[in-house]
Amino acid sequence: MPDKMLKFVKVDQQTPTKRLADKRVDDFKEIYDQFVQDKAKEQSSRCSQCGVPFCQIHCPLHNNIPDWLRMSAEDRLEEAYELACSTNNMPEVCGRICPQDRLCEGNCVIEQSGHGTVTIGSVEKYITDTAWEKGWIKPIKISNEIDMSIGIIGAGPAGLACAEELRKLGYKITIYDRHDRPGGLLIYGIPNFKLEKFVVERRTNLLKESGIKFRQNIEVGKDILFDELKQKHDALLIATGVYKSREVNLIGNDLKNIFPAMKFLTASNRKGLGDKVEEFDNGNLNAENKNVIVIGGGDTAMDCVRTAVRQNAKSVKCLYRRDRENMPGSTREVHNAEEEGVEFIWLSNPKEYIGTEKILSILVEKMKLGEPDSSGRKKPEAISNSEFEMKADMLINALGFDPENLPKLFNDQNLLVSKWGTVKINYQTMETNTPGIFSAGDIVRGASLVVWAIKDGREAAVSISKYLELKRQKKIKAA
């Protein structure tokens, strides 16, 4: 192993080539090139193979990162992929969009020692893309199909991960989703420059080839009753995600040209997919030649500002009430946005939206950071007499997402939810208060990362399988 690994002292950290900002803002293609084989091997060889792999510990999926880095360094890529997908249903997605700087790479031992982290995400992406190119990834083959079915509500990462794991066991799976394509936020929320849509489509197509049924444009509670699904399937998983935009109640909220982030991003992604989008085509959801202000400090805000730049906005500013160090979004994404011409207005908060019919400007007040709040982050406080005005032709709210009222949507008042509107579950079994109905992903934990949704989906699959096996044994005894 020493011949192949522990080269972090001799080999400097290197990331895949990033396209120059003045070139990449002209399109929506991914900004990072692929590693070539020799570079992937070289960068993998920098891993220290430490006794306590903090990269693995801080990965929600506990991916076997040191092991597949070693396999990559030894040119055993097919084995590396098999290991990567044994814990992760979408390694090619996580390699692209996970905030590695906050998770695996941010906790890399050699990063802490000053040698620069192993570029884990880029190697993960390289391994999986190579597996697709080489044809190593095949549909699931079922030798003995189990005559029991699971209905999954939501075709996002939690639902897809759960579906794949249960299909491997032989169960019949049907996924119901309100959109016309599977993928959830992976398709309509995340822009192409971070995750090109063919990456998601080839994964969902693989699941279709594996015998998983998809029913698109189906809204539960409207197009099909929740009670119907309960009667039709032996178990259900609720994995709807959270899509309701969080808003602040300010004077001028009702002015035109104020949009929730998901509406703006969905329109842009649909155009990229070749759809006709009337609100984009008529200019409403198009940032071209507009002074755009995005409010928020998370990854969704970064997606919005960088999308606006690519739509040829006149100016793009991001308003955030805390400072750079306390921003929840990826540091890497902030840096990419700044390279592309986005201006960040730190320690600032909107106070009033100004205009007649359309928004014309925003009254902003400066903030300072006070004592830490319950989350441990310093609480922003307004500075008296610090107001200033910013011109705005388009305002995008990227303040996070809240759950929709599922009991009302599903017409099932028995479904228990928390005070935040998330579905209540037994966290050991992921089962709701109704036997046979489980829930996973953002609709349980609140808006979070894709990697957490995949983890939840996998854990739900284990619990659903145990529940169905017990149900089957009872049927056998009763017979």
Secondary structure, 3 states (H helix, E strand, C coil): CCCCCCCCCCCCCCCCCECCHHHHCCCCCCCECCCCHHHHHHHHCCCCCCCCCHHHHCCCCCCCHHHHHHHHHCCCHHHHHHHHHHHCCCHHHHHHHCCCCCCCHHHCHHHHCCCCCCCHHHHHHHHHHHHHHHCCCCCCCCCCCCCCEEEEECCCHHHHHHHHHHHHCCCEEEEECCCCCCCCHHHHCCCCCCCCHHHHHHHHHHHHHCCCEEECCCCECCCECHHHHHHHCCEEEECCCCCEECCCCCCCCCCECEEEHHHHHHHHHHHHCCCCCHHHHCCCCCCCCCEEEEECCCHHHHHHHHHHHHCCCCEEEEECCCCHHHCCCCHHHHHHHHHCCCEEECCEEEEEEEECCEEEEEEEEEEEEEEECCCCCEEEEECCCCCEEEECCEEEECCCEECCCHHHHHCCCCCCECCCCCECCECCCCECCCCCEEECCHHHHCCCCHHHHHHHHHHHHHHHHHHHHHHHHHHHHHC
